Amino acid sequence: MSGIFPELQTPRLLLRELTDQDADVLYAMHTDHADMQRYGSDRMTRREDASELIAQFAGLRQNPCSGIQWGISLRESTTLLGTCGFQKWNRDWHSCAVCYDLKVAARGHGYMQEALRSAIAWAFANMNLNRIEACIYPGSRASIMLAEKLGFAREGVLRKAGYWDEQYHDMRIYGLLKNEFYG
């Protein structure tokens, strides 16, 4: 999937490649301890962590079983609202995992649902996928509701599958099949 980065547009949003200009916003998003629990991650402690994450996202497209991650902004602005994309792409099994985050000020406007609808449609059309998984922390009610609105079905619990704050956490697993998605 190397080559030109695929930009996606929705009525309100631009899904674009992340750049180092996004590092400050990404860092601010990832320093909130409560938010990072909902995302199933430890919080960032250095601004350089954000730059490293952007480089890691850029590298996804170069690795054989990785994926793609977009920065989300309003069409008329370059300010980062969040990210969404796909990781753990298993080409042989035609599956991957969706991942997304949104800064607090951008929540409650339907941005992530709009972004993910476009990204999922692109993924099913361009990544030869049959299945997309979402692994969600049970305490993240908004993320669970979002996955269900997009058509993901709850499939079970992955016991002690997440690790952050120096402890293991159960995670809920959701799945969306290509023939179930109505983008």
SELUMLUM-32873 format. One record per atom (N, C-alpha, C): atom name; x, y, z; residue in one letter. Coordinates in pm, whole numbers, plus 32768, in hexadecimal, padded with zeros to 4 digits. Example, Ala and Ser with C-alpha at 12.3 -4.5 7.8 and 13.67 -1.06 7.14 Angstrom:
+----+------+------+------+---+
:  a :    u :    v :    w : r :
+----+------+------+------+---+
:  N : 8527 : 7DC7 : 830C : A :
: CA : 84CE : 7E3E : 830C : A :
:  C : 8528 : 7EB6 : 830C : A :
:  N : 8505 : 7F1F : 82C4 : S :
: CA : 8557 : 7F96 : 82CA : S :
:  C : 850A : 8003 : 8313 : S :
+----+------+------+------+---+
//
This chain:
+----+------+------+------+---+
:  a :    u :    v :    w : r :
+----+------+------+------+---+
:  N : 8052 : 7F8A : 8000 : M :
: CA : 8000 : 8000 : 8000 : M :
:  C : 8057 : 807D : 8000 : M :
:  N : 80D1 : 8070 : 7FD6 : S :
: CA : 8127 : 80E6 : 7FCF : S :
:  C : 80FF : 8138 : 7F56 : S :
:  N : 8136 : 81AF : 7F49 : G :
: CA : 8113 : 8208 : 7EDB : G :
:  C : 80D3 : 8286 : 7F11 : G :
:  N : 807D : 82C1 : 7EC1 : I :
: CA : 803A : 833E : 7EE7 : I :
:  C : 7FD7 : 8323 : 7F57 : I :
:  N : 7FDD : 8377 : 7FBD : F :
: CA : 7F82 : 8367 : 802F : F :
:  C : 7EF4 : 8389 : 8003 : F :
:  N : 7E94 : 8331 : 801F : P :
: CA : 7E0A : 834A : 7FF2 : P :
:  C : 7DC0 : 83AC : 804E : P :
:  N : 7DA6 : 8424 : 801D : E :
: CA : 7D54 : 8483 : 8068 : E :
:  C : 7CC2 : 8462 : 8050 : E :
:  N : 7C72 : 846D : 80BA : L :
: CA : 7BE2 : 8456 : 80AF : L :
:  C : 7B99 : 84D4 : 80DB : L :
:  N : 7B2A : 84F1 : 8099 : Q :
: CA : 7AD9 : 8565 : 80C0 : Q :
:  C : 7A4C : 8538 : 80DB : Q :
:  N : 7A13 : 8572 : 8142 : T :
: CA : 7986 : 855E : 8163 : T :
:  C : 7945 : 85E8 : 8159 : T :
:  N : 78C4 : 85F4 : 816F : P :
: CA : 7887 : 8679 : 8168 : P :
:  C : 78CB : 86E2 : 81C0 : P :
:  N : 78FD : 86BA : 8236 : R :
: CA : 793A : 871A : 8291 : R :
:  C : 79CE : 8707 : 82A9 : R :
:  N : 7A03 : 8692 : 828A : L :
: CA : 7A88 : 866C : 82B7 : L :
:  C : 7AE9 : 864E : 8247 : L :
:  N : 7B68 : 865B : 8268 : L :
: CA : 7BD6 : 862F : 8213 : L :
:  C : 7C24 : 85C7 : 8263 : L :
:  N : 7C35 : 8551 : 822B : L :
: CA : 7C8B : 84EA : 8265 : L :
:  C : 7D0B : 84EE : 8215 : L :
:  N : 7D7A : 850C : 8258 : R :
: CA : 7DF7 : 852D : 8215 : R :
:  C : 7E6B : 84EB : 825D : R :
:  N : 7EDE : 84F3 : 821E : E :
: CA : 7F57 : 84BF : 825C : E :
:  C : 7F7E : 8515 : 82D3 : E :
:  N : 7FA8 : 84D6 : 833E : L :
: CA : 7FDA : 851E : 83B3 : L :
:  C : 8065 : 8555 : 8395 : L :
:  N : 8080 : 85CD : 83C9 : T :
: CA : 8104 : 8609 : 83BA : T :
:  C : 8136 : 8633 : 8443 : T :
:  N : 81B4 : 865C : 8449 : D :
: CA : 81EB : 8687 : 84CA : D :
:  C : 81A7 : 8706 : 84FE : D :
:  N : 8163 : 8752 : 84A7 : Q :
: CA : 8116 : 87C5 : 84D7 : Q :
:  C : 80A2 : 879A : 8531 : Q :
:  N : 807C : 871B : 852B : D :
: CA : 800F : 86E7 : 857F : D :
:  C : 8040 : 86B9 : 8608 : D :
:  N : 80C2 : 86BA : 861E : A :
: CA : 80FA : 8680 : 8699 : A :
:  C : 80C7 : 86C4 : 8717 : A :
:  N : 80BC : 8749 : 8718 : D :
: CA : 808F : 878D : 8792 : D :
:  C : 8001 : 8766 : 87B8 : D :
:  N : 7FA7 : 8761 : 8755 : V :
: CA : 7F1C : 8739 : 8770 : V :
:  C : 7F18 : 86A7 : 879B : V :
:  N : 7F62 : 8652 : 8756 : L :
: CA : 7F64 : 85C5 : 8779 : L :
:  C : 7F9B : 85B1 : 8806 : L :
:  N : 8002 : 85FB : 8827 : Y :
: CA : 803A : 85F2 : 88AE : Y :
:  C : 7FD3 : 861C : 8917 : Y :
:  N : 7F8E : 868C : 88FF : A :
: CA : 7F28 : 86BA : 895E : A :
:  C : 7EB9 : 8652 : 896F : A :
:  N : 7E92 : 8611 : 8902 : M :
: CA : 7E2B : 85A9 : 8909 : M :
:  C : 7E58 : 8532 : 895C : M :
:  N : 7ED7 : 8512 : 8954 : H :
: CA : 7F09 : 8497 : 8991 : H :
:  C : 7F49 : 84AD : 8A1B : H :
:  N : 7F38 : 8521 : 8A54 : T :
: CA : 7F6C : 8537 : 8ADB : T :
:  C : 7EFF : 852C : 8B45 : T :
:  N : 7E82 : 8527 : 8B1E : D :
: CA : 7E13 : 851E : 8B7C : D :
:  C : 7E06 : 848E : 8BAD : D :
:  N : 7E1D : 8479 : 8C2D : H :
: CA : 7E1D : 83F3 : 8C67 : H :
:  C : 7D97 : 83AB : 8C55 : H :
:  N : 7D28 : 83EF : 8C6F : A :
: CA : 7CA4 : 83B0 : 8C64 : A :
:  C : 7C87 : 8389 : 8BD5 : A :
:  N : 7CA9 : 83E0 : 8B75 : D :
: CA : 7C93 : 83BF : 8AE8 : D :
:  C : 7CE5 : 8347 : 8ABE : D :
:  N : 7D5F : 8342 : 8AE8 : M :
: CA : 7DB6 : 82D4 : 8ABE : M :
:  C : 7D84 : 824F : 8AF4 : M :
:  N : 7D42 : 8251 : 8B69 : Q :
: CA : 7D05 : 81D6 : 8B9A : Q :
:  C : 7C99 : 81A7 : 8B3A : Q :
:  N : 7C48 : 8205 : 8B08 : R :
: CA : 7BDF : 81DF : 8AA9 : R :
:  C : 7C1A : 81A9 : 8A28 : R :
:  N : 7C8F : 81DB : 8A01 : Y :
: CA : 7CCF : 81AB : 8987 : Y :
:  C : 7D23 : 812F : 89A0 : Y :
:  N : 7D36 : 8109 : 8A1D : G :
: CA : 7D84 : 8093 : 8A3B : G :
:  C : 7E18 : 80A9 : 8A29 : G :
:  N : 7E49 : 8119 : 8A60 : S :
: CA : 7ED5 : 813C : 8A4C : S :
:  C : 7F06 : 8191 : 8AC1 : S :
:  N : 7F87 : 818C : 8AD6 : D :
: CA : 7FC4 : 81E8 : 8B36 : D :
:  C : 7FCB : 8272 : 8AF6 : D :
:  N : 7FCA : 82D9 : 8B48 : R :
: CA : 7FD0 : 8361 : 8B13 : R :
:  C : 805F : 8382 : 8AEB : R :
:  N : 806C : 83E2 : 8A90 : M :
: CA : 80F0 : 8410 : 8A65 : M :
:  C : 812B : 8469 : 8AD2 : M :
:  N : 81AF : 8464 : 8ADF : T :
: CA : 81F2 : 84B7 : 8B43 : T :
:  C : 8254 : 8519 : 8B04 : T :
:  N : 826F : 8509 : 8A81 : R :
: CA : 82CB : 8564 : 8A3B : R :
:  C : 828F : 858A : 89B5 : R :
:  N : 82A6 : 8604 : 8989 : R :
: CA : 8274 : 862F : 8907 : R :
:  C : 82AF : 85D9 : 8898 : R :
:  N : 832A : 85AB : 88AC : E :
: CA : 836B : 8556 : 8848 : E :
:  C : 831C : 84D5 : 8831 : E :
:  N : 82D1 : 84AA : 8897 : D :
: CA : 827F : 8432 : 8886 : D :
:  C : 821A : 8444 : 8815 : D :
:  N : 81E5 : 84BD : 8807 : A :
: CA : 8184 : 84D9 : 879D : A :
:  C : 81C7 : 84D1 : 8714 : A :
:  N : 823E : 8509 : 8708 : S :
: CA : 8288 : 8500 : 8689 : S :
:  C : 82A8 : 846F : 8667 : S :
:  N : 82CC : 8421 : 86CB : E :
: CA : 82E9 : 8393 : 86B5 : E :
:  C : 826C : 8348 : 868A : E :
:  N : 81F8 : 836D : 86C2 : L :
: CA : 817A : 832D : 869B : L :
:  C : 8158 : 834E : 860A : L :
:  N : 816D : 83CB : 85E1 : I :
: CA : 8155 : 83F2 : 8556 : I :
:  C : 81B0 : 83A2 : 84FA : I :
:  N : 822E : 8392 : 851E : A :
: CA : 828B : 8341 : 84CE : A :
:  C : 825E : 82AF : 84C9 : A :
:  N : 822D : 827D : 8539 : Q :
: CA : 81FB : 81F3 : 853D : Q :
:  C : 8183 : 81E4 : 84E0 : Q :
:  N : 8126 : 8246 : 84E2 : F :
: CA : 80B2 : 8241 : 8488 : F :
:  C : 80E0 : 8244 : 83F6 : F :
:  N : 8143 : 8299 : 83D6 : A :
: CA : 8176 : 82A1 : 834D : A :
:  C : 81B3 : 821C : 8323 : A :
:  N : 81F2 : 81D7 : 837F : G :
: CA : 8230 : 8157 : 8362 : G :
:  C : 81CE : 80E6 : 834C : G :
:  N : 8151 : 80F8 : 8378 : L :
: CA : 80EE : 808E : 8365 : L :
:  C : 80E1 : 8065 : 82D4 : L :
:  N : 80E5 : 80C5 : 827A : R :
: CA : 80D0 : 80AA : 81ED : R :
:  C : 8147 : 8061 : 81AF : R :
:  N : 81BA : 8061 : 81F1 : Q :
: CA : 8232 : 8022 : 81BA : Q :
:  C : 8240 : 7F91 : 81E6 : Q :
:  N : 8200 : 7F6B : 8253 : N :
: CA : 820D : 7EE3 : 8288 : N :
:  C : 81A6 : 7E87 : 8247 : N :
:  N : 81C8 : 7E0A : 8231 : P :
: CA : 816F : 7DB0 : 81E7 : P :
:  C : 80EB : 7D92 : 822D : P :
:  N : 80E4 : 7D92 : 82AF : C :
: CA : 8067 : 7D72 : 82F5 : C :
:  C : 8045 : 7DE1 : 8358 : C :
:  N : 8039 : 7E58 : 8328 : S :
: CA : 8020 : 7EC6 : 8384 : S :
:  C : 7F9D : 7F0C : 8368 : S :
:  N : 7F9D : 7F78 : 831B : G :
: CA : 7F21 : 7FBE : 8301 : G :
:  C : 7F37 : 804F : 82DB : G :
:  N : 7EDB : 80A6 : 8307 : I :
: CA : 7EDD : 8134 : 82E4 : I :
:  C : 7E98 : 8183 : 8353 : I :
:  N : 7EC6 : 81FD : 836B : Q :
: CA : 7E8A : 8254 : 83D0 : Q :
:  C : 7E7E : 82E1 : 8396 : Q :
:  N : 7E06 : 8319 : 839B : W :
: CA : 7DEC : 839F : 836A : W :
:  C : 7DE5 : 8403 : 83DD : W :
:  N : 7E0A : 847E : 83C1 : G :
: CA : 7DEA : 84EE : 8417 : G :
:  C : 7D63 : 8523 : 83EA : G :
:  N : 7D12 : 854D : 8449 : I :
: CA : 7C8C : 8580 : 842A : I :
:  C : 7C8B : 8616 : 8446 : I :
:  N : 7C5F : 8665 : 83E4 : S :
: CA : 7C4D : 86F5 : 83FA : S :
:  C : 7BCE : 8720 : 83B1 : S :
:  N : 7B9C : 8795 : 83D5 : L :
: CA : 7B2D : 87CF : 838A : L :
:  C : 7B61 : 87F3 : 82FF : L :
:  N : 7B0D : 87F0 : 829A : R :
: CA : 7B39 : 880B : 8211 : R :
:  C : 7B74 : 8897 : 8203 : R :
:  N : 7B41 : 88F6 : 824F : E :
: CA : 7B71 : 8980 : 8242 : E :
:  C : 7BE3 : 89A1 : 82A2 : E :
:  N : 7C16 : 893E : 82E8 : S :
: CA : 7C7F : 8956 : 834A : S :
:  C : 7CE6 : 88E5 : 8343 : S :
:  N : 7D5F : 8902 : 836E : T :
: CA : 7DC3 : 8898 : 8376 : T :
:  C : 7DD6 : 8867 : 8405 : T :
:  N : 7D8D : 88A2 : 8465 : T :
: CA : 7D9D : 887C : 84F1 : T :
:  C : 7D6C : 87ED : 8508 : T :
:  N : 7DC1 : 879E : 8543 : L :
: CA : 7DA2 : 8711 : 855D : L :
:  C : 7D32 : 8704 : 85C3 : L :
:  N : 7CCD : 86B2 : 85A2 : L :
: CA : 7C61 : 8691 : 85FF : L :
:  C : 7C78 : 8609 : 8640 : L :
:  N : 7CBB : 85B1 : 85F7 : G :
: CA : 7CD2 : 8529 : 8627 : G :
:  C : 7D0F : 84D5 : 85BA : G :
:  N : 7D0E : 8453 : 85CE : T :
: CA : 7D44 : 83F6 : 856A : T :
:  C : 7CE8 : 837E : 855E : T :
:  N : 7CF0 : 833B : 84ED : C :
: CA : 7CAB : 82BC : 84DD : C :
:  C : 7CF4 : 826B : 8473 : C :
:  N : 7CE4 : 81EB : 847A : G :
: CA : 7D25 : 8196 : 8417 : G :
:  C : 7D20 : 8104 : 843C : G :
:  N : 7D79 : 80BA : 83FE : F :
: CA : 7D78 : 8028 : 8409 : F :
:  C : 7E04 : 7FF5 : 8423 : F :
:  N : 7E0E : 7F98 : 8480 : Q :
: CA : 7E8D : 7F5B : 84A2 : Q :
:  C : 7E7B : 7EC4 : 84A5 : Q :
:  N : 7EEA : 7E7F : 84B6 : K :
: CA : 7EE9 : 7DEC : 84BD : K :
:  C : 7EA5 : 7DAF : 8443 : K :
:  N : 7EC7 : 7DE5 : 83CF : W :
: CA : 7E8D : 7DB4 : 8352 : W :
:  C : 7EC5 : 7D2A : 8333 : W :
:  N : 7E6D : 7CC7 : 8330 : N :
: CA : 7E94 : 7C3F : 830D : N :
:  C : 7E5E : 7C23 : 8280 : N :
:  N : 7EB7 : 7C2F : 8220 : R :
: CA : 7E8E : 7C1F : 8194 : R :
:  C : 7E5B : 7B92 : 8177 : R :
:  N : 7E97 : 7B2E : 81B4 : D :
: CA : 7E6C : 7AA4 : 819C : D :
:  C : 7DDF : 7A8A : 81D1 : D :
:  N : 7DBE : 7AC7 : 8241 : W :
: CA : 7D3B : 7AB2 : 827E : W :
:  C : 7CD6 : 7B1C : 8254 : W :
:  N : 7D04 : 7B82 : 820A : H :
: CA : 7CAC : 7BEE : 81D9 : H :
:  C : 7C69 : 7C37 : 824F : H :
:  N : 7CBC : 7C58 : 82B2 : S :
: CA : 7C87 : 7C9A : 832A : S :
:  C : 7CEA : 7D02 : 835E : S :
:  N : 7CB6 : 7D5A : 83B2 : C :
: CA : 7D0A : 7DBD : 83F5 : C :
:  C : 7CBE : 7DF1 : 846F : C :
:  N : 7CFF : 7E4A : 84BA : A :
: CA : 7CC2 : 7E88 : 8530 : A :
:  C : 7CB5 : 7F1D : 8519 : A :
:  N : 7C43 : 7F55 : 853E : V :
: CA : 7C2D : 7FE5 : 8534 : V :
:  C : 7C5F : 8027 : 85B5 : V :
:  N : 7C95 : 809F : 85A7 : C :
: CA : 7CBF : 80EC : 861D : C :
:  C : 7CA3 : 817F : 8603 : C :
:  N : 7C7F : 81C6 : 866C : Y :
: CA : 7C58 : 8251 : 865C : Y :
:  C : 7C61 : 829A : 86E1 : Y :
:  N : 7C75 : 831E : 86D9 : D :
: CA : 7C73 : 8374 : 874E : D :
:  C : 7C49 : 8400 : 8723 : D :
:  N : 7C0D : 844A : 877E : L :
: CA : 7BD8 : 84CE : 875F : L :
:  C : 7BEE : 8528 : 87D7 : L :
:  N : 7C1D : 85A3 : 87BC : K :
: CA : 7C34 : 85FD : 882C : K :
:  C : 7BAF : 8623 : 886C : K :
:  N : 7BB3 : 8641 : 88EC : V :
: CA : 7B3B : 8659 : 893C : V :
:  C : 7AE3 : 86C5 : 88FE : V :
:  N : 7B1C : 8733 : 88D3 : A :
: CA : 7ACE : 87A3 : 889E : A :
:  C : 7A82 : 877F : 881E : A :
:  N : 7AAA : 8714 : 87DA : A :
: CA : 7A6A : 86ED : 875C : A :
:  C : 79FE : 8683 : 876F : A :
:  N : 79EC : 8653 : 87E8 : R :
: CA : 798B : 85E9 : 8801 : R :
:  C : 78FC : 8620 : 8803 : R :
:  N : 789F : 85C7 : 87E3 : G :
: CA : 7812 : 85EC : 87E8 : G :
:  C : 77DE : 862E : 876A : G :
:  N : 782E : 8631 : 8700 : H :
: CA : 7804 : 8670 : 8682 : H :
:  C : 77F2 : 860B : 8611 : H :
:  N : 7808 : 858C : 862C : G :
: CA : 77FB : 8525 : 85C6 : G :
:  C : 7872 : 851A : 8568 : G :
:  N : 78E0 : 855D : 858B : Y :
: CA : 7956 : 855B : 8533 : Y :
:  C : 7990 : 84CF : 8521 : Y :
:  N : 799E : 8486 : 858F : M :
: CA : 79DE : 8403 : 8582 : M :
:  C : 7986 : 83A2 : 8535 : M :
:  N : 7905 : 83A8 : 8549 : Q :
: CA : 78AD : 8350 : 84FC : Q :
:  C : 78B9 : 836F : 8466 : Q :
:  N : 78BC : 83EE : 8444 : E :
: CA : 78CB : 8418 : 83B8 : E :
:  C : 7952 : 83EB : 8380 : E :
:  N : 79BB : 83FF : 83CD : A :
: CA : 7A41 : 83D8 : 83A0 : A :
:  C : 7A4D : 8340 : 838E : A :
:  N : 7A1C : 82F7 : 83F0 : L :
: CA : 7A28 : 8265 : 83E9 : L :
:  C : 79D4 : 8229 : 837A : L :
:  N : 795E : 8260 : 8360 : R :
: CA : 790D : 822E : 82F1 : R :
:  C : 795C : 8236 : 826E : R :
:  N : 799D : 82A7 : 8259 : S :
: CA : 79ED : 82BA : 81E0 : S :
:  C : 7A67 : 825E : 81DF : S :
:  N : 7AAD : 8255 : 824F : A :
: CA : 7B24 : 8201 : 8258 : A :
:  C : 7B02 : 816D : 8248 : A :
:  N : 7A96 : 8141 : 8284 : I :
: CA : 7A6E : 80B4 : 8278 : I :
:  C : 7A47 : 8093 : 81E8 : I :
:  N : 79FC : 80ED : 81A9 : A :
: CA : 79D8 : 80D7 : 811C : A :
:  C : 7A57 : 80CD : 80C6 : A :
:  N : 7AB7 : 8126 : 80E0 : W :
: CA : 7B35 : 8121 : 8096 : W :
:  C : 7B7E : 809D : 80B0 : W :
:  N : 7B82 : 8073 : 812E : A :
: CA : 7BCB : 7FF8 : 8152 : A :
:  C : 7B8E : 7F7D : 810F : A :
:  N : 7B0A : 7F73 : 8112 : F :
: CA : 7ACB : 7F00 : 80D1 : F :
:  C : 7AE3 : 7F02 : 8039 : F :
:  N : 7AEA : 7F79 : 7FFE : A :
: CA : 7AFF : 7F84 : 7F6D : A :
:  C : 7B91 : 7F73 : 7F43 : A :
:  N : 7BF0 : 7F93 : 7F9C : N :
: CA : 7C7D : 7F99 : 7F74 : N :
:  C : 7CDC : 7F39 : 7FBB : N :
:  N : 7CB1 : 7EFC : 8027 : M :
: CA : 7D0B : 7EA6 : 8074 : M :
:  C : 7CE6 : 7E12 : 8069 : M :
:  N : 7C84 : 7DF1 : 8015 : N :
: CA : 7C5A : 7D66 : 8004 : N :
:  C : 7C33 : 7D27 : 808A : N :
:  N : 7BE4 : 7D70 : 80D7 : L :
: CA : 7BBB : 7D42 : 815B : L :
:  C : 7B33 : 7CFE : 8157 : L :
:  N : 7B22 : 7C9F : 81B0 : N :
: CA : 7A9F : 7C66 : 81CC : N :
:  C : 7A72 : 7C8A : 8259 : N :
:  N : 7AD3 : 7CAC : 82B0 : R :
: CA : 7AB3 : 7CC1 : 833E : R :
:  C : 7B09 : 7D31 : 8376 : R :
:  N : 7AC7 : 7D85 : 83C7 : I :
: CA : 7B0D : 7DEC : 8415 : I :
:  C : 7AE7 : 7DD7 : 84A7 : I :
:  N : 7B4B : 7DD4 : 84FD : E :
: CA : 7B34 : 7DC3 : 858D : E :
:  C : 7B48 : 7E46 : 85D7 : E :
:  N : 7B00 : 7E53 : 8646 : A :
: CA : 7B15 : 7EC2 : 86A2 : A :
:  C : 7B25 : 7E86 : 872D : A :
:  N : 7B93 : 7EA7 : 876D : C :
: CA : 7BB0 : 7E78 : 87F4 : C :
:  C : 7B9C : 7EF0 : 8850 : C :
:  N : 7B34 : 7EEC : 88A5 : I :
: CA : 7B09 : 7F63 : 88EF : I :
:  C : 7B09 : 7F48 : 8985 : I :
:  N : 7B40 : 7FA9 : 89CD : Y :
: CA : 7B3D : 7FA3 : 8A60 : Y :
:  C : 7AAB : 7FAC : 8A8E : Y :
:  N : 7A7D : 7F51 : 8AE4 : P :
: CA : 79F0 : 7F51 : 8B0E : P :
:  C : 79C1 : 7FD4 : 8B4E : P :
:  N : 7A1D : 8022 : 8B85 : G :
: CA : 79F7 : 80A1 : 8BC2 : G :
:  C : 79E5 : 8113 : 8B5F : G :
:  N : 79FF : 80FA : 8AE1 : S :
: CA : 79F3 : 8161 : 8A7A : S :
:  C : 796B : 8158 : 8A37 : S :
:  N : 7904 : 8186 : 8A7C : R :
: CA : 787B : 817C : 8A4B : R :
:  C : 7869 : 81C1 : 89C3 : R :
:  N : 78A5 : 8237 : 89B2 : A :
: CA : 7897 : 827F : 8932 : A :
:  C : 78D0 : 822E : 88BE : A :
:  N : 7941 : 81ED : 88D3 : S :
: CA : 797F : 819C : 886B : S :
:  C : 792A : 8121 : 884B : S :
:  N : 78F0 : 80E7 : 88B0 : I :
: CA : 7898 : 8073 : 889B : I :
:  C : 781E : 809E : 884A : I :
:  N : 77E2 : 810F : 886E : M :
: CA : 776C : 8140 : 8825 : M :
:  C : 7790 : 8160 : 8794 : M :
:  N : 7805 : 819B : 877E : L :
: CA : 7832 : 81BA : 86F7 : L :
:  C : 7841 : 813A : 86A4 : L :
:  N : 7884 : 80D7 : 86DA : A :
: CA : 7896 : 8059 : 8692 : A :
:  C : 780F : 801B : 866D : A :
:  N : 77B2 : 801D : 86CA : E :
: CA : 772E : 7FE4 : 86AE : E :
:  C : 76E3 : 8033 : 8644 : E :
:  N : 76EF : 80B9 : 8645 : K :
: CA : 76AF : 810C : 85DD : K :
:  C : 76E7 : 80EB : 8553 : K :
:  N : 7765 : 80C7 : 854E : L :
: CA : 77A5 : 80A7 : 84CE : L :
:  C : 778A : 8018 : 84A1 : L :
:  N : 7744 : 7FCA : 84F4 : G :
: CA : 7720 : 7F41 : 84CE : G :
:  C : 7776 : 7ED4 : 8509 : G :
:  N : 77D7 : 7EF7 : 855D : F :
: CA : 782A : 7E91 : 859D : F :
:  C : 77D5 : 7E41 : 8600 : F :
:  N : 77EA : 7DBF : 8603 : A :
: CA : 77A3 : 7D66 : 865F : A :
:  C : 7800 : 7D3D : 86D0 : A :
:  N : 77CD : 7D3F : 874A : R :
: CA : 781C : 7D12 : 87BC : R :
:  C : 782D : 7C7B : 87B3 : R :
:  N : 78AA : 7C50 : 87BF : E :
: CA : 78C9 : 7BC2 : 87B0 : E :
:  C : 78F9 : 7B81 : 8830 : E :
:  N : 7927 : 7BCF : 8890 : G :
: CA : 7955 : 7B91 : 890B : G :
:  C : 79B6 : 7BEA : 8956 : G :
:  N : 79F9 : 7BAD : 89B5 : V :
: CA : 7A59 : 7BF2 : 8A0A : V :
:  C : 7AE1 : 7BAF : 89FC : V :
:  N : 7B46 : 7C01 : 89E7 : L :
: CA : 7BD0 : 7BD1 : 89E8 : L :
:  C : 7C05 : 7BE9 : 8A75 : L :
:  N : 7C11 : 7B7F : 8ABF : R :
: CA : 7C36 : 7B8A : 8B4C : R :
:  C : 7CC6 : 7BB7 : 8B5B : R :
:  N : 7CD8 : 7C23 : 8BA9 : K :
: CA : 7D5D : 7C58 : 8BCA : K :
:  C : 7DB2 : 7C70 : 8B4D : K :
:  N : 7D74 : 7C9F : 8AE1 : A :
: CA : 7DBB : 7CB4 : 8A63 : A :
:  C : 7DFF : 7D3B : 8A5B : A :
:  N : 7DD0 : 7D9D : 8AA9 : G :
: CA : 7E0D : 7E22 : 8AA8 : G :
:  C : 7E6A : 7E32 : 8B1F : G :
:  N : 7ED1 : 7E86 : 8B0C : Y :
: CA : 7F2D : 7EA0 : 8B7A : Y :
:  C : 7F53 : 7F33 : 8B7A : Y :
:  N : 7F2C : 7F7B : 8BE2 : W :
: CA : 7F55 : 8005 : 8BF9 : W :
:  C : 7F43 : 8021 : 8C8E : W :
:  N : 7F80 : 808B : 8CBC : D :
: CA : 7F82 : 80AD : 8D4B : D :
:  C : 7FB3 : 8039 : 8DA0 : D :
:  N : 8010 : 7FEC : 8D67 : E :
: CA : 804F : 7F7C : 8DAB : E :
:  C : 7FEC : 7F12 : 8DDB : E :
:  N : 7F81 : 7F00 : 8D8E : Q :
: CA : 7F23 : 7E94 : 8DAB : Q :
:  C : 7EDF : 7E65 : 8D2B : Q :
:  N : 7EAB : 7DEC : 8D2F : Y :
: CA : 7E66 : 7DB1 : 8CBD : Y :
:  C : 7DD2 : 7DD6 : 8CC3 : Y :
:  N : 7D96 : 7DE2 : 8C4C : H :
: CA : 7D09 : 7E08 : 8C41 : H :
:  C : 7CC3 : 7DAF : 8BDB : H :
:  N : 7C46 : 7D8B : 8BFA : D :
: CA : 7BF4 : 7D45 : 8B98 : D :
:  C : 7BCF : 7DA8 : 8B2A : D :
:  N : 7BBD : 7D74 : 8AB1 : M :
: CA : 7B95 : 7DC5 : 8A3F : M :
:  C : 7B20 : 7D80 : 89F9 : M :
:  N : 7AC3 : 7DCE : 89C7 : R :
: CA : 7A56 : 7D97 : 8976 : R :
:  C : 7A80 : 7D94 : 88E5 : R :
:  N : 7A5B : 7D28 : 88A1 : I :
: CA : 7A7C : 7D1C : 8814 : I :
:  C : 79FA : 7D27 : 87C2 : I :
:  N : 7A01 : 7D7B : 875C : Y :
: CA : 7992 : 7D92 : 8700 : Y :
:  C : 79C3 : 7D72 : 8673 : Y :
:  N : 7968 : 7D45 : 861E : G :
: CA : 798E : 7D27 : 8595 : G :
:  C : 7929 : 7D5E : 8531 : G :
:  N : 795B : 7D86 : 84BE : L :
: CA : 7907 : 7DB6 : 8451 : L :
:  C : 7933 : 7D6D : 83D3 : L :
:  N : 78D4 : 7D29 : 8393 : L :
: CA : 78F0 : 7CE2 : 8317 : L :
:  C : 78CB : 7D39 : 829F : L :
:  N : 7910 : 7D23 : 8232 : K :
: CA : 78FC : 7D75 : 81BA : K :
:  C : 7868 : 7D74 : 8190 : K :
:  N : 7829 : 7D01 : 8192 : N :
: CA : 779E : 7CF8 : 8165 : N :
:  C : 773A : 7D34 : 81CA : N :
:  N : 776B : 7D5F : 823F : E :
: CA : 7715 : 7D9D : 82A3 : E :
:  C : 7721 : 7E36 : 82A4 : E :
:  N : 7783 : 7E6B : 825A : F :
: CA : 779C : 7EFA : 825F : F :
:  C : 774C : 7F44 : 81F6 : F :
:  N : 7706 : 7FA7 : 8224 : Y :
: CA : 76B7 : 7FFC : 81CA : Y :
:  C : 76E7 : 808B : 81DC : Y :
:  N : 7755 : 80AD : 8194 : G :
: CA : 7798 : 812D : 81A3 : G :
:  C : 7749 : 819E : 816E : G :
+----+------+------+------+---+
//
